[in-house]
Amino acid sequence: MLNVINGTGYALRKVKLDPFKINADNIIAKAKRKAGFTGSIPKAERGLHKLVQSINKEGCPNPFGALAVKGLLERILYGRYKMEQEMAKNPWIEDQKIEQPVFIIGMPRTGTTILHAILHEDPAHRSPLAWECLLPYPAATPENFRDNAQLHTIEKEFGQLFKLVPDFRRKHYMEADSPQECLGITAFDFNSFQFSAQLYLPSYMDWFSDESDMLGTMRFHKRFLQYLQSGGVKGERWLLKSPVHLRRLPEIFEIYPDARIIMTHRGPADIVSSTASLISSVRTLYSDNEDPNVTGKEQAMLWSKYFDRFIESRKILDREDQIIDLKFEDFVVDQVETIEKIYTRFGWELSDEAVNNFRNFLAENPREKHGKHKYSLDNFGLKEDEVNQQFSKYLEFYNQL
C-alpha cells in the first residue's frame, strides 16, 4: 500500500498534479464543516499556518507522508473545535481543580517513557492516554474508559504504524492505551515538538523554540486536562510527561504553582544518538529526503539549547523542594527502588497495590522486549567530544548529581 501511494503520488507530481498538497486554509475550512464550528481559535490557527508553511517549504514529504500528515492535521483541528464546543456549552469544566500535577521532564531517552508507564500503574495517578490525545472527543467516562470506539481505532492505526516502521517498538514504548506525552496535548494548539518527529521542519522549530506563546499553550494544556476529567475519569493527581517541558519550566509553575517535577538524567552522547535514531527512523516513513547527519546535528543543538534554558530557569525560580533528580543508570539497576525515592521526596503514600502493579508491569514489559535498540553517534555524523562540548553546562550539572 505504501509503495502504491508513493508511486501514484510521484507520477501525479510529474504532471503538476498533487492531490495530497497541504493547505492550512483548506484544513481549517474542512475541520469547521465537520465539527459544525463557526468561531475561530486565532492562536492555534496561526500555529497551523506556521507549521504548514514549514512543511511545504522544507519538510519534503513523500506522497504517503503528505497524505498522512494532512489527515493528522485535519483530525487534530477537528478535535480542538469539538473540545471548544463542549467547553463553551459547559463552562463548569474550566472551574475544575488540577492539584499537584506531576511532570516527568528529563531529556529524551533517559527512561522518561518507561518511568511514566510504570508510575501510571498506581491507581492514584491519572495520565492522558495515547488514544485520548488523538481522538479526545467525546471525553471518556468511567464506564467506557477501557473499551470504546476511539481506543479501537487507534489500536488499528498503531498496528499499521508498527508494520510500516518495524524497528519502532525496539526504540520506543507506545500502545494505544499507554500514557501519552504532553506533546500530544500541545499538538492541539499547533505548538508542539510532535510534528518535527515526522518531518524536518527547521523554520517551524525556530518559531516553536524562540517565538511561540509557551504560556498560552500551557493555559490550553490545563484546559485539556480539565476537559478529559470532565467525563468523570479522575485520579488523585495528574501524571504528565514531556522532555520538551525543559523549555517551559517558568510556564509550568505559572499555570501549576504546586507542580512536582521529576528530572531524569543520562550522558549526552547516549541522549543524542538514541533520540536521533528514533526520529530518523520515523522521518524515513514520511519523507524520502531524510538525512541522518542533519537529524543528528539538529537534535544535539535542540536539546543542549533546551537544557541550558532549563538550568537558567531553575536557578531563577528556586523551586528545589518541588523537583527531584534521578540518574538513568540507577533507574536501570532497580526501577522500584528509584520510584520509592520519588514517593519519599514528595510525601506520597506508596500502597502495596501500586508496588504490585509496578512489579507486574515490569515482568510483562522487560527491557528489550521487542529487541535491542542499537545506536551510535557515528551513524549521525557526530563525535562524542563535540557533543560533550555542546552539552558542557549539562555535564557540569550532571557530574554533580
C-alpha beads as a LAMMPS data file, in Angstrom:
LAMMPS data file: protein, C-alpha beads

401 atoms
400 bonds

1 atom types
1 bond types

-500.0 500.0 xlo xhi
-500.0 500.0 ylo yhi
-500.0 500.0 zlo zhi

Masses

1 110.0

Atoms # bond

1 1 1 0.000 0.000 0.000
2 1 1 2.820 2.427 0.913
3 1 1 4.581 1.834 -2.406
4 1 1 1.328 2.228 -4.341
5 1 1 0.551 5.578 -2.708
6 1 1 4.068 6.908 -3.244
7 1 1 4.292 5.612 -6.805
8 1 1 0.949 7.134 -7.782
9 1 1 1.693 10.378 -5.970
10 1 1 5.074 10.862 -7.577
11 1 1 3.611 10.144 -11.030
12 1 1 0.958 12.816 -10.477
13 1 1 3.544 15.312 -9.243
14 1 1 5.472 14.891 -12.516
15 1 1 2.443 16.194 -14.426
16 1 1 1.983 19.070 -11.954
17 1 1 -0.853 17.438 -10.018
18 1 1 -0.684 16.947 -6.265
19 1 1 -3.869 15.598 -4.653
20 1 1 -2.136 15.448 -1.265
21 1 1 -0.902 19.057 -1.143
22 1 1 -1.301 20.534 2.321
23 1 1 -3.132 23.868 2.599
24 1 1 -3.841 25.405 6.020
25 1 1 -6.947 27.325 4.961
26 1 1 -8.453 24.182 3.427
27 1 1 -7.729 22.197 6.604
28 1 1 -9.424 24.868 8.715
29 1 1 -12.473 25.003 6.450
30 1 1 -12.847 21.220 6.367
31 1 1 -12.449 20.818 10.135
32 1 1 -15.005 23.555 10.804
33 1 1 -17.563 21.959 8.471
34 1 1 -17.101 18.535 10.040
35 1 1 -17.283 19.880 13.604
36 1 1 -20.063 22.355 12.936
37 1 1 -17.804 25.016 14.447
38 1 1 -18.496 28.626 13.487
39 1 1 -15.908 30.500 15.528
40 1 1 -12.131 30.637 15.333
41 1 1 -9.120 29.908 17.538
42 1 1 -6.635 32.525 16.300
43 1 1 -3.533 31.292 18.159
44 1 1 -3.956 27.664 17.162
45 1 1 -4.800 28.577 13.574
46 1 1 -1.707 30.793 13.345
47 1 1 0.355 27.883 14.600
48 1 1 -1.173 25.661 11.933
49 1 1 -0.224 28.178 9.238
50 1 1 3.364 28.315 10.549
51 1 1 3.523 24.536 10.526
52 1 1 2.085 24.070 7.041
53 1 1 4.355 26.755 5.623
54 1 1 7.369 24.878 7.010
55 1 1 6.096 21.508 5.738
56 1 1 5.658 22.839 2.214
57 1 1 8.938 24.750 2.224
58 1 1 11.283 22.302 3.986
59 1 1 9.561 19.095 5.034
60 1 1 9.791 17.317 1.663
61 1 1 7.018 14.821 2.480
62 1 1 6.634 11.913 0.102
63 1 1 3.070 11.329 -1.139
64 1 1 2.301 8.961 1.728
65 1 1 3.777 11.433 4.221
66 1 1 1.740 14.311 2.792
67 1 1 -1.445 12.239 2.889
68 1 1 -0.797 11.048 6.455
69 1 1 0.177 14.477 7.807
70 1 1 -2.752 16.157 6.086
71 1 1 -5.143 13.673 7.678
72 1 1 -3.481 14.116 11.069
73 1 1 -3.765 17.914 10.966
74 1 1 -7.427 17.717 9.971
75 1 1 -8.102 15.295 12.818
76 1 1 -6.265 17.434 15.384
77 1 1 -8.077 20.618 14.425
78 1 1 -11.450 18.858 14.362
79 1 1 -10.740 17.541 17.861
80 1 1 -9.820 21.012 19.092
81 1 1 -13.005 22.504 17.652
82 1 1 -15.160 19.812 19.287
83 1 1 -13.450 20.356 22.643
84 1 1 -14.038 24.099 22.424
85 1 1 -17.703 23.493 21.648
86 1 1 -18.099 21.240 24.679
87 1 1 -16.330 23.663 26.982
88 1 1 -18.410 26.584 25.718
89 1 1 -21.577 24.603 26.455
90 1 1 -20.317 23.542 29.876
91 1 1 -18.434 26.450 31.498
92 1 1 -18.091 24.452 34.740
93 1 1 -15.383 22.369 33.085
94 1 1 -12.857 25.178 33.479
95 1 1 -13.697 25.544 37.186
96 1 1 -12.302 22.094 37.991
97 1 1 -9.159 21.988 40.088
98 1 1 -5.897 20.453 38.907
99 1 1 -3.816 19.975 42.048
100 1 1 -0.155 18.983 42.367
101 1 1 0.260 17.577 38.854
102 1 1 3.447 15.591 38.276
103 1 1 5.661 16.388 35.283
104 1 1 8.383 13.973 34.145
105 1 1 10.634 16.232 32.102
106 1 1 14.028 14.585 31.758
107 1 1 15.768 14.704 28.403
108 1 1 14.580 12.204 25.795
109 1 1 15.889 8.640 26.005
110 1 1 16.596 8.947 29.743
111 1 1 13.902 6.487 30.817
112 1 1 11.076 9.024 30.932
113 1 1 8.666 6.943 28.855
114 1 1 9.010 3.727 30.837
115 1 1 9.011 5.663 34.130
116 1 1 5.763 7.311 33.044
117 1 1 4.292 3.931 32.145
118 1 1 5.282 2.366 35.486
119 1 1 4.025 5.263 37.631
120 1 1 0.777 5.155 35.645
121 1 1 0.143 1.748 37.269
122 1 1 -0.508 3.469 40.612
123 1 1 -4.316 3.906 40.900
124 1 1 -3.673 7.338 42.421
125 1 1 -2.357 8.587 39.083
126 1 1 -4.314 9.715 36.031
127 1 1 -2.428 10.053 32.753
128 1 1 -3.674 11.240 29.363
129 1 1 -3.721 8.092 27.235
130 1 1 -2.482 7.853 23.657
131 1 1 -5.954 7.350 22.210
132 1 1 -7.316 10.299 24.227
133 1 1 -4.675 12.578 22.760
134 1 1 -5.539 11.520 19.206
135 1 1 -9.329 11.209 19.477
136 1 1 -10.354 13.193 22.575
137 1 1 -13.996 13.697 21.610
138 1 1 -16.106 12.678 23.397
139 1 1 -14.398 12.673 26.782
140 1 1 -14.225 9.191 28.284
141 1 1 -16.470 8.130 31.149
142 1 1 -15.670 5.538 33.840
143 1 1 -17.956 3.106 32.004
144 1 1 -16.183 3.250 28.622
145 1 1 -12.653 4.280 29.588
146 1 1 -11.137 0.863 28.829
147 1 1 -13.335 -0.133 25.884
148 1 1 -14.572 2.332 23.295
149 1 1 -14.532 3.027 19.562
150 1 1 -11.808 5.694 19.849
151 1 1 -9.440 3.239 21.544
152 1 1 -10.062 0.516 18.963
153 1 1 -9.466 2.958 16.094
154 1 1 -6.069 3.938 17.493
155 1 1 -5.154 0.308 18.177
156 1 1 -5.619 -0.417 14.476
157 1 1 -3.623 2.659 13.444
158 1 1 -0.739 1.804 15.774
159 1 1 -0.720 -1.714 14.383
160 1 1 -0.280 -0.252 10.895
161 1 1 2.492 2.086 12.120
162 1 1 4.408 -0.782 13.699
163 1 1 4.257 -2.673 10.401
164 1 1 5.455 0.347 8.421
165 1 1 8.276 1.123 10.881
166 1 1 9.314 -2.373 12.070
167 1 1 12.010 -1.143 14.444
168 1 1 9.804 1.468 16.152
169 1 1 8.912 -0.700 19.153
170 1 1 12.550 -1.515 19.801
171 1 1 13.150 2.185 20.220
172 1 1 10.049 3.475 21.978
173 1 1 7.311 2.064 24.213
174 1 1 3.878 3.041 22.907
175 1 1 0.456 1.397 22.989
176 1 1 -2.992 2.805 22.220
177 1 1 -3.894 2.701 25.920
178 1 1 -0.473 3.701 27.285
179 1 1 0.115 7.133 28.852
180 1 1 0.895 9.767 26.245
181 1 1 3.406 12.595 26.300
182 1 1 2.223 16.177 26.591
183 1 1 3.360 16.805 23.017
184 1 1 0.105 15.051 22.087
185 1 1 -1.725 17.728 24.078
186 1 1 0.202 20.736 22.796
187 1 1 -0.382 19.475 19.245
188 1 1 -3.983 20.705 19.637
189 1 1 -2.529 24.204 19.991
190 1 1 -0.225 23.562 16.979
191 1 1 2.686 24.497 19.212
192 1 1 4.326 21.111 19.587
193 1 1 7.567 19.212 19.059
194 1 1 5.445 16.315 17.795
195 1 1 5.407 17.463 14.181
196 1 1 9.200 17.633 13.900
197 1 1 9.373 13.957 14.851
198 1 1 7.702 13.243 11.499
199 1 1 9.420 15.725 9.190
200 1 1 12.453 18.009 9.219
201 1 1 10.937 21.455 9.891
202 1 1 13.693 23.941 10.808
203 1 1 11.699 27.171 10.410
204 1 1 8.763 25.809 12.397
205 1 1 11.131 24.625 15.124
206 1 1 12.804 28.050 15.257
207 1 1 9.363 29.578 15.821
208 1 1 8.411 26.854 18.289
209 1 1 11.609 27.254 20.320
210 1 1 12.007 31.032 20.350
211 1 1 8.808 32.844 19.342
212 1 1 5.721 30.787 20.159
213 1 1 3.398 31.595 23.046
214 1 1 4.520 28.997 25.579
215 1 1 2.398 30.410 28.394
216 1 1 -0.719 30.419 26.221
217 1 1 -0.080 26.808 25.257
218 1 1 0.305 25.787 28.900
219 1 1 -3.007 27.501 29.649
220 1 1 -4.537 25.296 26.977
221 1 1 -2.714 22.318 28.489
222 1 1 -4.612 22.841 31.743
223 1 1 -7.903 23.245 29.896
224 1 1 -7.241 19.957 28.090
225 1 1 -6.776 18.134 31.403
226 1 1 -9.971 19.710 32.708
227 1 1 -11.772 18.568 29.568
228 1 1 -10.518 14.981 29.933
229 1 1 -11.563 14.697 33.557
230 1 1 -14.968 16.270 32.820
231 1 1 -16.137 12.799 31.763
232 1 1 -15.560 11.566 35.298
233 1 1 -12.251 9.682 34.951
234 1 1 -10.052 11.224 37.646
235 1 1 -7.165 10.365 39.937
236 1 1 -5.562 11.944 42.980
237 1 1 -3.063 13.685 40.723
238 1 1 -2.310 14.062 37.015
239 1 1 0.810 12.257 35.802
240 1 1 2.355 14.016 32.810
241 1 1 5.477 13.705 30.731
242 1 1 7.432 15.503 28.037
243 1 1 11.147 16.220 27.668
244 1 1 10.152 19.364 25.774
245 1 1 8.894 20.827 29.051
246 1 1 12.570 21.551 29.718
247 1 1 11.963 24.791 27.858
248 1 1 8.741 25.598 29.716
249 1 1 9.645 25.438 33.401
250 1 1 8.530 29.035 34.213
251 1 1 5.278 28.467 32.324
252 1 1 4.610 25.187 34.157
253 1 1 4.922 26.886 37.533
254 1 1 2.896 29.881 36.352
255 1 1 -0.060 27.647 35.453
256 1 1 0.530 24.924 38.062
257 1 1 2.207 26.588 41.094
258 1 1 2.113 23.347 43.107
259 1 1 3.513 21.104 40.334
260 1 1 6.027 18.382 41.104
261 1 1 8.932 17.853 38.688
262 1 1 10.770 14.570 38.059
263 1 1 14.001 15.181 36.185
264 1 1 15.846 12.179 34.707
265 1 1 19.478 12.314 33.567
266 1 1 21.878 10.433 31.287
267 1 1 25.118 11.109 29.432
268 1 1 24.539 13.423 26.441
269 1 1 26.193 11.120 23.890
270 1 1 23.548 8.468 24.623
271 1 1 20.754 11.039 24.672
272 1 1 21.597 12.477 21.258
273 1 1 22.349 9.232 19.447
274 1 1 19.269 7.434 20.778
275 1 1 16.952 10.381 20.076
276 1 1 18.309 10.865 16.567
277 1 1 17.892 7.134 15.901
278 1 1 14.198 7.191 16.854
279 1 1 13.362 10.390 14.982
280 1 1 15.317 9.460 11.881
281 1 1 13.526 6.109 11.554
282 1 1 10.101 7.782 11.818
283 1 1 11.007 10.557 9.370
284 1 1 12.058 7.937 6.827
285 1 1 8.423 6.844 6.623
286 1 1 7.161 10.356 5.863
287 1 1 9.958 11.657 3.619
288 1 1 12.406 10.170 1.139
289 1 1 14.849 13.012 1.876
290 1 1 15.723 12.071 5.461
291 1 1 19.399 12.776 6.158
292 1 1 20.666 11.146 9.399
293 1 1 23.573 13.594 9.647
294 1 1 21.204 16.562 9.562
295 1 1 18.956 14.945 12.148
296 1 1 21.897 14.215 14.433
297 1 1 23.151 17.798 14.395
298 1 1 19.620 19.120 14.822
299 1 1 18.925 17.004 17.912
300 1 1 22.260 17.869 19.529
301 1 1 21.584 21.567 19.018
302 1 1 17.951 21.463 20.209
303 1 1 18.435 19.511 23.410
304 1 1 21.569 21.320 24.515
305 1 1 19.717 24.591 23.991
306 1 1 16.634 23.393 25.879
307 1 1 18.664 22.165 28.832
308 1 1 20.662 25.393 29.063
309 1 1 17.340 27.221 29.249
310 1 1 16.115 24.811 31.928
311 1 1 19.209 25.373 34.098
312 1 1 18.795 29.153 33.922
313 1 1 15.080 28.973 34.730
314 1 1 15.648 26.551 37.586
315 1 1 18.116 28.878 39.276
316 1 1 15.788 31.860 38.981
317 1 1 12.636 30.035 40.108
318 1 1 14.241 28.353 43.152
319 1 1 11.619 25.581 43.441
320 1 1 14.050 22.881 44.526
321 1 1 11.611 21.389 47.052
322 1 1 9.304 20.592 44.120
323 1 1 11.979 18.897 41.958
324 1 1 13.748 15.532 42.161
325 1 1 16.739 14.489 40.013
326 1 1 17.253 10.839 39.037
327 1 1 20.053 9.135 37.132
328 1 1 19.157 6.792 34.294
329 1 1 21.809 4.301 35.434
330 1 1 20.180 3.981 38.878
331 1 1 16.760 3.507 37.316
332 1 1 18.034 0.712 35.054
333 1 1 19.511 -1.148 38.043
334 1 1 16.379 -1.027 40.234
335 1 1 13.214 0.635 38.951
336 1 1 11.092 0.123 42.070
337 1 1 13.770 1.415 44.451
338 1 1 14.187 4.512 42.275
339 1 1 10.434 5.069 42.280
340 1 1 10.337 4.747 46.073
341 1 1 12.711 7.728 46.220
342 1 1 10.165 9.790 44.288
343 1 1 7.362 8.918 46.722
344 1 1 9.558 9.716 49.711
345 1 1 10.674 13.023 48.209
346 1 1 7.132 14.247 47.567
347 1 1 5.481 12.685 50.621
348 1 1 3.172 10.390 48.663
349 1 1 1.696 7.209 50.058
350 1 1 3.032 4.128 48.262
351 1 1 0.413 1.424 48.537
352 1 1 1.042 -2.312 48.330
353 1 1 -1.318 -2.371 45.340
354 1 1 0.824 0.166 43.494
355 1 1 4.065 -1.731 44.180
356 1 1 2.500 -4.985 42.993
357 1 1 1.284 -3.217 39.863
358 1 1 4.772 -1.836 39.233
359 1 1 6.363 -5.275 39.520
360 1 1 3.718 -6.917 37.308
361 1 1 4.204 -4.267 34.641
362 1 1 7.973 -4.735 34.683
363 1 1 7.590 -8.503 34.441
364 1 1 5.274 -8.146 31.430
365 1 1 7.422 -5.494 29.757
366 1 1 11.076 -6.443 30.207
367 1 1 13.752 -4.235 28.731
368 1 1 14.395 -5.087 25.071
369 1 1 11.067 -6.938 24.888
370 1 1 10.864 -6.071 21.182
371 1 1 14.599 -6.321 20.536
372 1 1 17.678 -4.267 21.352
373 1 1 17.797 -0.642 20.244
374 1 1 21.265 -0.122 18.753
375 1 1 22.557 3.389 18.093
376 1 1 25.827 5.256 17.720
377 1 1 26.881 8.855 17.241
378 1 1 28.823 7.715 14.166
379 1 1 25.533 6.901 12.435
380 1 1 24.636 10.590 12.583
381 1 1 27.942 12.220 11.699
382 1 1 28.703 13.187 15.299
383 1 1 31.702 12.820 17.610
384 1 1 31.423 12.397 21.355
385 1 1 33.808 15.239 22.215
386 1 1 31.820 17.638 20.010
387 1 1 28.532 16.634 21.658
388 1 1 30.045 16.947 25.122
389 1 1 31.221 20.453 24.237
390 1 1 27.686 21.434 23.221
391 1 1 26.382 19.987 26.478
392 1 1 29.141 21.414 28.676
393 1 1 26.692 23.121 31.045
394 1 1 24.670 19.951 31.301
395 1 1 27.738 17.814 32.003
396 1 1 28.788 20.193 34.753
397 1 1 25.333 19.777 36.310
398 1 1 25.247 16.014 35.655
399 1 1 28.618 15.357 37.265
400 1 1 27.433 16.999 40.490
401 1 1 24.446 14.679 40.930

Bonds

1 1 1 2
2 1 2 3
3 1 3 4
4 1 4 5
5 1 5 6
6 1 6 7
7 1 7 8
8 1 8 9
9 1 9 10
10 1 10 11
11 1 11 12
12 1 12 13
13 1 13 14
14 1 14 15
15 1 15 16
16 1 16 17
17 1 17 18
18 1 18 19
19 1 19 20
20 1 20 21
21 1 21 22
22 1 22 23
23 1 23 24
24 1 24 25
25 1 25 26
26 1 26 27
27 1 27 28
28 1 28 29
29 1 29 30
30 1 30 31
31 1 31 32
32 1 32 33
33 1 33 34
34 1 34 35
35 1 35 36
36 1 36 37
37 1 37 38
38 1 38 39
39 1 39 40
40 1 40 41
41 1 41 42
42 1 42 43
43 1 43 44
44 1 44 45
45 1 45 46
46 1 46 47
47 1 47 48
48 1 48 49
49 1 49 50
50 1 50 51
51 1 51 52
52 1 52 53
53 1 53 54
54 1 54 55
55 1 55 56
56 1 56 57
57 1 57 58
58 1 58 59
59 1 59 60
60 1 60 61
61 1 61 62
62 1 62 63
63 1 63 64
64 1 64 65
65 1 65 66
66 1 66 67
67 1 67 68
68 1 68 69
69 1 69 70
70 1 70 71
71 1 71 72
72 1 72 73
73 1 73 74
74 1 74 75
75 1 75 76
76 1 76 77
77 1 77 78
78 1 78 79
79 1 79 80
80 1 80 81
81 1 81 82
82 1 82 83
83 1 83 84
84 1 84 85
85 1 85 86
86 1 86 87
87 1 87 88
88 1 88 89
89 1 89 90
90 1 90 91
91 1 91 92
92 1 92 93
93 1 93 94
94 1 94 95
95 1 95 96
96 1 96 97
97 1 97 98
98 1 98 99
99 1 99 100
100 1 100 101
101 1 101 102
102 1 102 103
103 1 103 104
104 1 104 105
105 1 105 106
106 1 106 107
107 1 107 108
108 1 108 109
109 1 109 110
110 1 110 111
111 1 111 112
112 1 112 113
113 1 113 114
114 1 114 115
115 1 115 116
116 1 116 117
117 1 117 118
118 1 118 119
119 1 119 120
120 1 120 121
121 1 121 122
122 1 122 123
123 1 123 124
124 1 124 125
125 1 125 126
126 1 126 127
127 1 127 128
128 1 128 129
129 1 129 130
130 1 130 131
131 1 131 132
132 1 132 133
133 1 133 134
134 1 134 135
135 1 135 136
136 1 136 137
137 1 137 138
138 1 138 139
139 1 139 140
140 1 140 141
141 1 141 142
142 1 142 143
143 1 143 144
144 1 144 145
145 1 145 146
146 1 146 147
147 1 147 148
148 1 148 149
149 1 149 150
150 1 150 151
151 1 151 152
152 1 152 153
153 1 153 154
154 1 154 155
155 1 155 156
156 1 156 157
157 1 157 158
158 1 158 159
159 1 159 160
160 1 160 161
161 1 161 162
162 1 162 163
163 1 163 164
164 1 164 165
165 1 165 166
166 1 166 167
167 1 167 168
168 1 168 169
169 1 169 170
170 1 170 171
171 1 171 172
172 1 172 173
173 1 173 174
174 1 174 175
175 1 175 176
176 1 176 177
177 1 177 178
178 1 178 179
179 1 179 180
180 1 180 181
181 1 181 182
182 1 182 183
183 1 183 184
184 1 184 185
185 1 185 186
186 1 186 187
187 1 187 188
188 1 188 189
189 1 189 190
190 1 190 191
191 1 191 192
192 1 192 193
193 1 193 194
194 1 194 195
195 1 195 196
196 1 196 197
197 1 197 198
198 1 198 199
199 1 199 200
200 1 200 201
201 1 201 202
202 1 202 203
203 1 203 204
204 1 204 205
205 1 205 206
206 1 206 207
207 1 207 208
208 1 208 209
209 1 209 210
210 1 210 211
211 1 211 212
212 1 212 213
213 1 213 214
214 1 214 215
215 1 215 216
216 1 216 217
217 1 217 218
218 1 218 219
219 1 219 220
220 1 220 221
221 1 221 222
222 1 222 223
223 1 223 224
224 1 224 225
225 1 225 226
226 1 226 227
227 1 227 228
228 1 228 229
229 1 229 230
230 1 230 231
231 1 231 232
232 1 232 233
233 1 233 234
234 1 234 235
235 1 235 236
236 1 236 237
237 1 237 238
238 1 238 239
239 1 239 240
240 1 240 241
241 1 241 242
242 1 242 243
243 1 243 244
244 1 244 245
245 1 245 246
246 1 246 247
247 1 247 248
248 1 248 249
249 1 249 250
250 1 250 251
251 1 251 252
252 1 252 253
253 1 253 254
254 1 254 255
255 1 255 256
256 1 256 257
257 1 257 258
258 1 258 259
259 1 259 260
260 1 260 261
261 1 261 262
262 1 262 263
263 1 263 264
264 1 264 265
265 1 265 266
266 1 266 267
267 1 267 268
268 1 268 269
269 1 269 270
270 1 270 271
271 1 271 272
272 1 272 273
273 1 273 274
274 1 274 275
275 1 275 276
276 1 276 277
277 1 277 278
278 1 278 279
279 1 279 280
280 1 280 281
281 1 281 282
282 1 282 283
283 1 283 284
284 1 284 285
285 1 285 286
286 1 286 287
287 1 287 288
288 1 288 289
289 1 289 290
290 1 290 291
291 1 291 292
292 1 292 293
293 1 293 294
294 1 294 295
295 1 295 296
296 1 296 297
297 1 297 298
298 1 298 299
299 1 299 300
300 1 300 301
301 1 301 302
302 1 302 303
303 1 303 304
304 1 304 305
305 1 305 306
306 1 306 307
307 1 307 308
308 1 308 309
309 1 309 310
310 1 310 311
311 1 311 312
312 1 312 313
313 1 313 314
314 1 314 315
315 1 315 316
316 1 316 317
317 1 317 318
318 1 318 319
319 1 319 320
320 1 320 321
321 1 321 322
322 1 322 323
323 1 323 324
324 1 324 325
325 1 325 326
326 1 326 327
327 1 327 328
328 1 328 329
329 1 329 330
330 1 330 331
331 1 331 332
332 1 332 333
333 1 333 334
334 1 334 335
335 1 335 336
336 1 336 337
337 1 337 338
338 1 338 339
339 1 339 340
340 1 340 341
341 1 341 342
342 1 342 343
343 1 343 344
344 1 344 345
345 1 345 346
346 1 346 347
347 1 347 348
348 1 348 349
349 1 349 350
350 1 350 351
351 1 351 352
352 1 352 353
353 1 353 354
354 1 354 355
355 1 355 356
356 1 356 357
357 1 357 358
358 1 358 359
359 1 359 360
360 1 360 361
361 1 361 362
362 1 362 363
363 1 363 364
364 1 364 365
365 1 365 366
366 1 366 367
367 1 367 368
368 1 368 369
369 1 369 370
370 1 370 371
371 1 371 372
372 1 372 373
373 1 373 374
374 1 374 375
375 1 375 376
376 1 376 377
377 1 377 378
378 1 378 379
379 1 379 380
380 1 380 381
381 1 381 382
382 1 382 383
383 1 383 384
384 1 384 385
385 1 385 386
386 1 386 387
387 1 387 388
388 1 388 389
389 1 389 390
390 1 390 391
391 1 391 392
392 1 392 393
393 1 393 394
394 1 394 395
395 1 395 396
396 1 396 397
397 1 397 398
398 1 398 399
399 1 399 400
400 1 400 401
